[in-house]
Amino acid sequence: MDSLRVVHWNADSLKGKVGLLRLFLKEQRVDVMLISETYLKSKLQLRIPGYFVYRQDEVTPQGEAYRGLAVLVKRTLVHQAVEPKRLDTLYALGVDIQVGGGEMRLYAAYRAPSTPLRVQEVRDLLLTAPPTTPTIVAGDLNAKHQAWHNTTSNTTGKQLVHDASTYGYEIAGPREPTRLDPVRPHRDSVLDIVVYRGLRAPPTQEVLTDLPSDHPPVLLVFRAPNRPVDWHQLQ
């Protein structure tokens, strides 16, 4: 495998959408799907033929489902869960994937707009893997900046750009909006972004329209990591 097809999507609840999701995964040949705002209770099963499902469900003190993350990994890939990291301003769920003879770490991430982001938490996620392992954090961080094709910037976007410049990681978003305002289309924005380090090349990004939500899914295509050289074998 020379590339990895990853989709990240703010589902705004998976209820009533699982059938469409199964069709989408097949048609788009998705290797890994990173989903935020699943709004699922743990007692509800999420079965996707051909995929292993990782979940992080959240409930209110009253027992109502809210937030929530899921990572779907094609069963033909070698993968394992990443040990959860304690975060105060960000939700994240990670997996390690073997691809192209190397390893990548991917996180589904979400930040609620009412919670000020502690940018160090994003940086900490990028540093959980060894330096040779490309690491990706993708999702709706509710961060706006002209650097990823918004017309305006918010505080979170400015903080992320400053931190990335200081500590040497990258942030990118697609050219098309990823949050659609049904009342004021001129306020459509790019909130669903990818933060990464250690990639051979930036991912290509494409906004798709195949799934229902006010956030369309974003397809990322990554080049596989370089295969590590076995120097003993070459001797």
C-alpha positions as CSV (number, residue, x, y, z in Angstrom):
1,M,0.0,0.0,0.0
2,D,1.6,3.3,-1.2
3,S,-1.1,5.6,0.2
4,L,-3.8,5.7,3.0
5,R,-7.3,7.0,2.4
6,V,-8.5,8.7,5.6
7,V,-11.8,10.5,6.1
8,H,-12.6,12.8,9.1
9,W,-16.2,13.8,9.7
10,N,-18.3,15.6,12.3
11,A,-21.4,13.5,12.1
12,D,-23.6,15.6,14.3
13,S,-25.0,12.3,15.6
14,L,-24.7,8.9,13.9
15,K,-28.3,8.0,14.7
16,G,-30.1,7.1,11.5
17,K,-27.0,7.5,9.4
18,V,-25.2,4.1,9.8
19,G,-26.6,2.7,6.6
20,L,-25.4,5.7,4.6
21,L,-22.0,5.5,6.4
22,R,-21.6,1.8,5.3
23,L,-22.3,2.7,1.7
24,F,-20.0,5.7,1.9
25,L,-17.1,3.6,3.2
26,K,-17.4,1.2,0.4
27,E,-17.8,3.7,-2.4
28,Q,-14.9,5.9,-1.2
29,R,-12.6,3.0,-0.4
30,V,-11.9,4.4,3.0
31,D,-9.1,2.8,5.0
32,V,-9.6,4.8,8.2
33,M,-12.6,7.0,9.2
34,L,-12.3,9.5,12.1
35,I,-15.7,10.5,13.4
36,S,-16.6,13.2,16.0
37,E,-19.9,14.0,17.7
38,T,-21.3,10.5,17.4
39,Y,-23.9,11.0,20.1
40,L,-24.0,7.3,20.9
41,K,-24.7,5.5,24.2
42,S,-22.4,2.6,25.0
43,K,-25.3,0.2,24.9
44,L,-25.9,1.0,21.2
45,Q,-23.9,-1.2,18.9
46,L,-22.0,0.2,15.9
47,R,-21.3,-2.6,13.4
48,I,-19.6,-1.8,10.1
49,P,-18.8,-4.9,8.0
50,G,-15.1,-5.0,7.1
51,Y,-14.1,-2.5,9.8
52,F,-12.9,-2.6,13.3
53,V,-14.6,0.0,15.4
54,Y,-13.0,2.0,18.3
55,R,-15.3,4.2,20.3
56,Q,-15.2,6.8,23.0
57,D,-18.7,7.5,24.2
58,E,-19.6,10.5,26.4
59,V,-22.8,11.0,28.4
60,T,-24.1,13.9,30.4
61,P,-24.8,13.6,34.2
62,Q,-28.4,13.0,33.2
63,G,-27.4,10.0,31.1
64,E,-27.9,11.6,27.7
65,A,-25.4,10.9,24.9
66,Y,-23.3,13.8,23.7
67,R,-20.0,14.4,22.0
68,G,-18.4,11.1,21.4
69,L,-15.7,9.8,19.0
70,A,-15.3,6.7,16.8
71,V,-12.4,5.4,14.7
72,L,-13.2,2.8,12.0
73,V,-10.2,0.9,10.6
74,K,-10.4,-1.5,7.7
75,R,-9.8,-5.0,8.9
76,T,-7.1,-5.7,6.3
77,L,-4.8,-3.2,8.1
78,V,-2.7,-4.0,11.1
79,H,-3.7,-1.6,13.8
80,Q,-3.9,-1.1,17.6
81,A,-5.5,1.4,19.9
82,V,-3.4,4.2,21.4
83,E,-3.5,4.5,25.1
84,P,-5.9,7.4,26.0
85,K,-4.3,10.6,27.1
86,R,-5.9,12.8,29.8
87,L,-7.0,16.1,28.2
88,D,-9.1,18.9,29.6
89,T,-10.0,21.0,26.6
90,L,-10.0,18.4,23.7
91,Y,-11.5,15.0,23.0
92,A,-9.2,12.6,21.2
93,L,-9.2,8.9,20.2
94,G,-6.1,7.4,18.6
95,V,-4.9,4.4,16.6
96,D,-1.6,3.2,15.2
97,I,-1.7,1.9,11.7
98,Q,0.9,-0.2,9.8
99,V,1.1,1.0,6.2
100,G,3.7,0.8,3.5
101,G,6.1,-1.0,5.9
102,G,6.0,1.9,8.4
103,E,3.7,3.1,11.1
104,M,1.3,6.1,11.4
105,R,-0.6,7.4,14.3
106,L,-4.0,9.0,13.7
107,Y,-6.3,10.8,16.2
108,A,-10.0,11.7,15.8
109,A,-10.4,15.0,17.6
110,Y,-13.0,17.4,18.6
111,R,-13.1,20.7,20.6
112,A,-16.4,22.2,21.8
113,P,-16.7,25.8,20.8
114,S,-17.6,26.8,24.3
115,T,-14.3,25.4,25.7
116,P,-11.1,27.5,25.2
117,L,-8.4,25.3,23.7
118,R,-5.2,24.6,25.6
119,V,-3.0,24.4,22.5
120,Q,-0.4,22.4,24.3
121,E,-2.8,19.5,24.3
122,V,-2.8,19.4,20.5
123,R,1.0,19.5,20.6
124,D,1.2,16.8,23.2
125,L,-0.9,14.5,21.0
126,L,1.6,15.0,18.2
127,L,4.4,14.1,20.5
128,T,2.9,10.9,21.9
129,A,4.5,8.7,19.2
130,P,8.2,8.2,18.5
131,P,9.8,11.0,16.4
132,T,10.0,8.6,13.4
133,T,6.2,8.0,13.4
134,P,4.1,10.4,11.4
135,T,1.3,11.6,13.6
136,I,-2.0,13.2,12.5
137,V,-4.8,14.9,14.5
138,A,-7.9,15.5,12.4
139,G,-11.3,16.8,13.2
140,D,-13.5,19.7,14.1
141,L,-11.4,21.9,16.4
142,N,-13.6,25.0,15.9
143,A,-10.5,26.9,14.9
144,K,-10.6,29.5,12.1
145,H,-7.6,31.1,10.3
146,Q,-6.8,32.5,6.9
147,A,-4.0,29.9,6.7
148,W,-6.6,27.2,6.1
149,H,-8.8,29.3,3.8
150,N,-11.1,31.1,6.2
151,T,-12.0,34.8,5.6
152,T,-11.4,35.6,9.3
153,S,-9.5,34.1,12.2
154,N,-10.6,33.3,15.8
155,T,-8.6,33.1,18.9
156,T,-8.1,29.4,18.7
157,G,-6.9,29.6,15.1
158,K,-4.4,32.3,16.0
159,Q,-3.1,30.3,19.0
160,L,-2.7,27.1,16.9
161,V,-0.8,29.0,14.1
162,H,1.5,30.6,16.7
163,D,2.2,27.2,18.4
164,A,2.8,25.4,15.1
165,S,5.3,28.0,14.1
166,T,7.0,27.8,17.4
167,Y,7.2,24.0,17.7
168,G,7.5,22.9,14.1
169,Y,4.3,21.2,13.2
170,E,1.8,21.8,10.3
171,I,-1.9,22.7,10.0
172,A,-4.0,22.4,6.9
173,G,-7.6,22.6,5.7
174,P,-9.4,22.1,2.5
175,R,-10.3,25.0,0.2
176,E,-14.0,24.3,0.5
177,P,-16.0,25.1,3.6
178,T,-16.5,22.3,6.1
179,R,-19.2,23.9,8.2
180,L,-22.2,25.0,6.3
181,D,-24.5,27.7,7.7
182,P,-28.0,26.9,6.5
183,V,-29.3,30.5,7.3
184,R,-26.2,32.6,6.3
185,P,-24.2,30.8,3.6
186,H,-21.7,33.7,3.6
187,R,-20.7,32.5,7.0
188,D,-19.6,29.1,5.9
189,S,-16.2,28.2,7.3
190,V,-13.4,25.7,7.4
191,L,-13.5,24.2,10.9
192,D,-12.5,20.7,10.2
193,I,-8.7,20.6,9.8
194,V,-5.7,18.3,10.0
195,V,-2.7,19.0,12.3
196,Y,0.3,16.8,11.6
197,R,4.1,16.2,11.9
198,G,6.5,13.8,10.2
199,L,4.8,13.3,6.9
200,R,6.7,12.8,3.6
201,A,4.3,15.2,2.0
202,P,1.1,17.1,2.9
203,P,-2.1,15.1,2.4
204,T,-4.4,15.9,-0.4
205,Q,-7.8,17.1,0.8
206,E,-11.2,16.9,-0.8
207,V,-14.6,17.9,0.7
208,L,-17.2,15.3,-0.1
209,T,-21.0,15.6,0.0
210,D,-22.1,12.0,0.5
211,L,-23.1,12.1,4.2
212,P,-25.7,14.2,6.0
213,S,-24.5,16.8,8.5
214,D,-23.8,20.5,8.7
215,H,-20.1,19.3,8.4
216,P,-19.4,17.5,5.1
217,P,-16.8,14.7,5.3
218,V,-13.2,15.5,4.3
219,L,-11.1,12.9,2.4
220,L,-7.4,12.9,3.2
221,V,-4.9,10.9,1.1
222,F,-1.6,10.3,2.7
223,R,1.6,8.9,1.2
224,A,2.7,5.9,3.1
225,P,5.7,6.4,5.5
226,N,9.1,5.4,4.3
227,R,9.9,1.7,4.9
228,P,12.6,1.5,7.6
229,V,15.9,0.1,6.3
230,D,17.0,-3.2,7.8
231,W,20.8,-2.5,7.8
232,H,21.6,-6.0,9.2
233,Q,19.9,-7.6,6.2
234,L,21.9,-5.5,3.8
235,Q,25.2,-6.5,5.3
